[in-house]
Amino acid sequence: MVGDPQLDLVIVANVNRAHAEIVRAVLEAGKHVIVEYPLALDPAAARSLLELARRHQRLLHIEHIELLGGMHQSVRQALPRLGAVNYARYVTLTPQRPVAGRWTYDQKLFGFPLVAALSRVHRLTDLLGAVVAVSGQARYWDLSASGAYHACLCAAQLRFASGAIAEITYGKGEVFWQAARTFELHGEAGTLIFEGESGRFIRGEQVEALTTSRRRGLFAQDTDAVLSHLTSGQPLYVEPTASLYALEVADAVRQSVATGQMIALSA
């Protein structure tokens, strides 16, 4: 496919472990590329691909459709009303059964949970900026020698240069029985809480319901944005360097899990 001279653009939607290898082949063939996050499981590999795209003067676009979703757009609009954000919490729990044979429950193919589920980190870095320190814990159920498991749970704490502290909880698999998707921002002038797509802005006894658009059609929006960028120079909604930064933060959580230590980052 990457050798076909009639193709100008390749979309990579494969297992996470294969992203970097395929993206490199596409760029070296002189074609533009769209890839699902994460660009690579290792930040060093991702940095080298961004440099390769720059050298070849080709578009390397990493899809982050969470930024296009109604919840994120509503949060962005409400953010100035919150004042300085002191605390954030993002929880996603997904019951699934059975999971045997799914590549998303294989450490080698899926990667570290918060690297693979990079949007959990990227949503926060997009809203709150630079991270100065992280710590994390992770647990796997029925982890085999090959890297397959039946459930995982990853918890991380991020400290931002602004002073805000955020907690991320990501879990999925056969040990969970109730789905949860909660996003909270607690600021000096108010609190923002989303449960699924239903949001509330809270200031004392005042509670304001926030409406959001449906989540369907986000990949189509992403594709339209890329084509508009290539044909008429319209700016994209996300830069690859922003995805790389989120990947570096997520990988720092992985390091914290492996060492049991807090990991400092340069803001």
C-alpha positions in Angstrom: 0.0 0.0 0.0 2.7 2.5 0.9 4.4 1.8 -2.4 1.3 2.7 -4.5 2.1 5.9 -6.3 -1.6 6.8 -6.6 -1.9 7.1 -2.9 -1.1 10.5 -1.2 -2.4 9.7 2.3 -2.5 6.6 4.4 -4.6 6.1 7.6 -3.1 3.8 10.2 -5.6 2.0 12.3 -3.8 -1.1 13.6 -2.7 -2.6 17.0 -0.8 0.0 19.0 2.5 -1.8 18.8 2.4 -1.6 15.0 1.8 2.1 14.8 5.4 3.3 14.8 6.6 0.8 12.2 3.8 1.5 9.8 4.0 5.3 10.2 7.8 5.2 9.5 7.2 3.2 6.3 4.5 5.6 5.1 6.7 8.7 5.7 9.7 7.1 4.1 7.5 6.5 1.0 6.8 10.2 0.9 3.2 10.1 1.9 1.1 11.9 4.4 -0.2 9.9 7.4 -3.0 9.9 9.9 -2.6 7.6 12.9 -4.7 6.7 15.9 -3.1 7.5 19.2 -0.6 6.5 20.5 1.9 7.3 17.7 4.3 4.9 19.4 4.5 3.0 22.6 7.9 4.7 23.4 8.3 8.5 23.4 11.8 8.3 21.8 10.3 6.4 18.8 7.5 9.0 18.6 10.0 11.9 18.6 12.0 10.3 15.8 8.8 10.0 13.7 8.0 13.7 14.2 11.5 14.6 13.0 11.1 12.2 10.0 7.9 13.9 9.0 9.5 17.3 9.3 12.4 16.2 7.1 10.2 14.8 4.4 7.8 17.7 4.7 4.8 15.4 5.1 1.8 15.7 7.4 1.9 13.4 10.5 -1.5 13.8 12.1 -2.3 11.9 15.3 -6.1 11.6 15.9 -7.3 13.0 19.2 -11.0 13.1 18.7 -11.6 13.5 22.4 -10.8 17.2 21.8 -13.6 17.4 19.2 -16.2 15.9 21.5 -19.0 17.8 23.1 -17.8 17.3 26.6 -14.4 18.7 25.9 -15.8 21.6 24.0 -18.2 22.4 26.9 -15.3 22.2 29.4 -13.2 24.6 27.3 -16.0 27.1 27.2 -16.6 26.9 30.9 -13.0 26.9 32.0 -12.6 30.7 32.3 -15.6 30.7 34.7 -13.9 28.3 37.1 -11.0 30.5 38.0 -7.7 28.8 38.9 -8.2 25.1 38.8 -7.0 23.4 42.0 -8.1 19.8 41.5 -9.2 17.5 38.7 -10.4 13.9 38.6 -11.0 11.7 35.6 -12.4 8.2 36.0 -13.3 5.7 33.3 -14.2 2.1 34.3 -15.4 -0.3 31.5 -16.8 -3.7 32.4 -16.1 -6.3 29.6 -16.5 -10.0 29.5 -15.2 -12.2 28.1 -11.9 -10.6 27.1 -9.9 -13.7 26.1 -8.2 -13.2 22.7 -8.7 -9.4 22.5 -5.5 -7.6 21.6 -6.5 -4.7 23.9 -5.9 -7.0 26.8 -2.3 -7.9 25.8 0.5 -5.8 27.2 2.7 -6.3 24.2 0.1 -5.2 21.6 -1.8 -2.6 23.7 1.0 -1.1 25.8 0.9 0.5 29.2 -2.7 1.4 30.0 -2.3 5.2 30.1 -0.1 5.2 27.0 -2.7 3.2 25.1 -5.6 5.2 26.5 -3.7 8.4 25.9 -6.7 10.6 25.7 -7.1 10.4 29.5 -3.8 12.2 29.9 -4.1 14.4 26.8 -7.5 15.9 27.8 -5.9 17.2 31.0 -2.7 18.5 29.5 -4.8 20.3 26.9 -6.8 22.0 29.6 -4.2 22.5 32.4 -0.9 22.7 30.7 2.5 21.5 31.7 3.1 18.7 34.2 6.0 18.8 36.7 5.6 15.4 38.5 3.7 12.2 38.3 3.2 9.1 40.4 1.2 5.9 39.5 0.1 2.4 40.4 -1.2 -0.4 38.2 -2.7 -3.8 38.7 -3.4 -6.7 36.3 -5.6 -9.7 36.8 -4.6 -13.1 35.6 -1.5 -11.8 33.9 0.1 -14.5 31.8 3.7 -15.0 30.8 2.8 -13.9 27.3 1.4 -10.6 28.6 -2.3 -11.3 28.3 -4.7 -10.4 31.2 -8.4 -10.3 32.0 -8.6 -6.9 33.6 -6.4 -3.9 34.5 -6.6 -0.9 36.8 -4.2 2.1 36.5 -4.3 5.1 38.9 -2.1 8.2 38.4 -1.6 11.5 40.1 -0.4 14.5 38.0 1.0 17.7 39.5 0.8 20.7 37.1 3.1 23.7 36.9 0.0 25.8 37.7 -0.3 24.0 41.1 -3.3 21.9 40.1 -3.4 18.3 41.1 -5.2 15.7 38.9 -6.1 12.1 39.5 -6.7 9.7 36.7 -8.3 6.3 37.1 -8.6 3.9 34.2 -9.9 0.3 34.5 -11.4 -2.3 32.3 -12.2 -6.0 32.1 -13.9 -8.8 33.8 -13.5 -7.7 37.4 -15.7 -4.6 36.9 -19.5 -4.6 36.9 -20.5 -1.0 36.7 -19.3 1.4 34.0 -18.2 4.9 35.1 -17.1 7.9 33.2 -16.7 11.0 35.4 -14.7 14.2 34.8 -14.4 16.9 37.4 -12.6 20.3 37.6 -12.6 22.1 40.9 -11.7 25.8 40.6 -11.6 28.8 42.9 -14.7 30.2 41.4 -16.8 27.1 40.7 -16.9 23.3 40.0 -17.5 21.5 36.8 -18.7 17.9 36.8 -19.5 15.7 33.9 -21.0 12.2 34.2 -21.0 10.7 30.7 -22.2 13.5 28.5 -24.2 15.2 31.2 -22.5 18.2 32.7 -23.1 20.7 35.6 -21.5 24.0 36.5 -21.8 24.4 40.3 -21.2 27.6 42.3 -22.7 27.2 45.8 -26.4 26.6 45.5 -26.4 27.6 41.9 -26.3 24.6 39.5 -26.3 25.1 35.8 -26.9 22.2 33.4 -24.5 22.1 30.4 -25.6 20.7 27.1 -23.2 18.9 24.8 -23.3 17.6 21.3 -23.5 13.9 20.4 -20.3 11.9 20.2 -21.1 10.4 16.8 -19.3 11.7 13.7 -16.0 12.7 15.3 -13.8 10.6 13.0 -15.5 12.3 10.1 -14.8 15.7 11.6 -11.2 14.6 12.0 -10.9 13.5 8.4 -12.5 16.7 7.1 -10.0 18.7 9.2 -7.1 16.9 7.7 -8.3 17.3 4.1 -9.0 21.0 4.7 -5.5 21.4 6.0 -3.9 19.7 3.0 -6.0 21.4 0.4 -6.5 24.9 1.7 -4.0 25.2 4.6 -6.6 25.4 7.4 -5.0 24.9 10.8 -5.6 21.5 12.5 -7.3 21.2 15.9 -4.3 19.4 17.4 -0.5 19.5 16.9 1.5 16.3 16.9 3.8 17.8 19.5 0.9 18.0 21.9 0.2 14.3 21.5 3.9 13.6 22.0 3.9 15.6 25.3 0.9 13.7 26.6 2.8 10.5 25.6 5.8 11.6 27.6 3.6 12.2 30.6 1.9 8.9 30.3 5.3 7.1 30.0 6.5 8.9 33.1 3.5 7.2 34.9 4.7 3.9 33.5 8.2 4.6 35.0 6.6 5.5 38.3 4.7 2.2 38.4 7.9 0.3 37.5 10.1 2.0 40.1 7.6 2.9 42.9 8.9 6.4 42.8 7.5 9.8 41.9 8.9 11.0 38.5 9.7 14.6 37.9 9.3 16.3 34.5 10.6 19.5 33.2 7.7 21.9 32.8 
